[in-house]
Amino acid sequence: MVSASTSPRVHPAWLPDAALAPLGARRVLVDLGRDAGPVGATVVEEVRRATAAHGGALTVGDDASSTDGHDLVLRVAPDGPDHGFTRLRTGGVTVVVAPDATGLLHGLHDVVRAGDAAFGADHAPVTSRPVAPVRMLDHWDNIDVHPVMGQVERGYAGGSIFYADGRVREDLSRVADYARLLGSIGINAVAINNVNVHRTEARLLTDGLADVARVADLFRPHGVRTYLSVSFASPVVLGGLTTSDPADPDVQAWWAAAADRVYATIPDFGGFVVKADSEGQPGPFAYGRDHADGANLLARALRPHGGTVFWRAFVYNHEQDWRDRRTDRARAAYDHFAPLDGRFDENVVLQVKYGPIDFQPREPISPVLAAMPRTRLAVELQVTQEYTGHQKHVCYLGPLWSQVLGFPLAEDATRDVARIVSGLPGHRDTPSGDLPAGGITAVSNVGDDEFWTGHPLAQANLYAYGRLAWNPEADPVELLDEWIGLTFPGADPRVRATLHTLMDDSWLTYEAYTAPLGVGFMVDPGRGHYGPNVDGYEYSKWGTYHFADRDGIGVDRTVATGTGYAGQYPSPWRETYEDLATCPDELLLFFHHVPYGHVLHSGKTVVQHVYDSRADAVDVVTSWVDAWAALDGLVPDGLHARVAERLDEQVRSATEWRDQVRTYFFRKSGVPDATGRPIY
Ligand code: GCU
């Protein structure tokens, strides 16, 4: 069932009623064939709602129904494309065909996005099929409110939409609305609790199952399967066993029984997400086992039910000594996991953060993604803006993700990241030799905030994530344009133009006033990674350093003289990154320690680049304030006010970044800014 928001204060995101007007004004025939599942009911309900609001008509028919008298036919047919849909226009009728109701729902929203253009000239069938079969959002939501992290870890949009008052919410209407938004952009998997599984949340797997089932009931009608993050120590913590050793038969039996109970309650349950031996979470290392042993333990419990384990590769030593120059956090995931290639069961997906460190605005692509051809892989992105401005800064991440997914990482250059996570032909000991797909995952950015995402413009990130996970080749600026059209239907053209001015390059602008040239971090540990603190992690146990001294800055990760990280890449990337002459400017300080006077490919010295780009970026952000002010009265007042307030904070924060970073580089290097702009 499609529920409307119970609270009129909740913003409709990209599905305001007006966005459905082109569809709602038409005469629509829905034919679900033999698919009598809950998603079909959603398709019917969407059309019913749209036509009721906009004067069209709905007919629910069957395959005998003639298309005559209809403008749009939505039909489930066995010959529809696997996992996708086909749209054509013939004889003045738009026809969408899909093999099941889920494909039809995605096709319906394709028509919504196209608007009146879907009802133009006749055209041949166009098929749309997702590249990655699993397109997941992970919620870092806790049931309990953590004293430091709040309720949603790294959440910048209020409390959890799932939990309140120490339990799963009684009123889950926000979850129903959210499910509708996700279904409309093709997301098909959601993990509903934090990867750091605390004691209360661990119990979702056992005592909390009835509540998890209530949540799954709301996602199911939108084609979204529900997953749980589980604690590797569950047999001890929940089961009262003395061990969680994967080799222990009682432990194996415990997990099998746990999975049986889950599937008895939620037959289409997706599976588990696991953070093990990472940042204090329990894992197989405690028992002298490796991560294949750990992941396969859970996979074997899920296997009879068709479930999947998403096992995270974010494993590194977070108790490092900064004096130890040999340990490089960037190497960790590869060193731990690459040797395990081929050992993971078929229903394990290794979930790999896109970069080797931690969701920085600029990182090289994780070499793990190229190193495990016999393992199902998923790439993990971060929609929540932990390192990109806490949803106080405008930072449209579509272009970053588009670069990640399109990066030609593998030795076979036709296999970019999106294709690697979509499976590899001829790489597994199966009759076909094919490796099944992994998927694309990301940490969600929503909370119980009236605008879902704190900063209203951060809704575009959620939207673009879903759309890129479906089609990584889509142009991110075109996706932004699509989002603008849906979110502000019928708005004055100045709204569209201004949003492009603010958002198109906002990721690059953010990068330009924060840590330079790929070196990362420089964020304030005390404010949850918000704002500048150039040496904030320089002498810490977390292993993220920039090594600035009076002569230069950067981390030597070369094979020749550094940590050897560059050698984890296949050719040509290992050579490209190893050599100063070919290493791209934007990653220079990630791979090399260079003097401040080193001349970039751009022709500027490192230090002058730092001075210039920080100052220029603040000028850009400052110009956004007036541009946005000019939209007063052209967008809803509450939304206008919220964005205006956040832009003021962005200017303040970016200025702080500019002044601290410029001053830091001047004090270290003694080199003046050639432009004479102020340094403190
Ligand atoms: C980052 C983040 C943590 C999170 C972790 C993870 O380190 O700061 O809050 O738990 O990533 O991805 O597991």
Residues whose N, C-alpha, C, O or C-beta is under 5 A from the ligand:
A	BS01	GCU	none
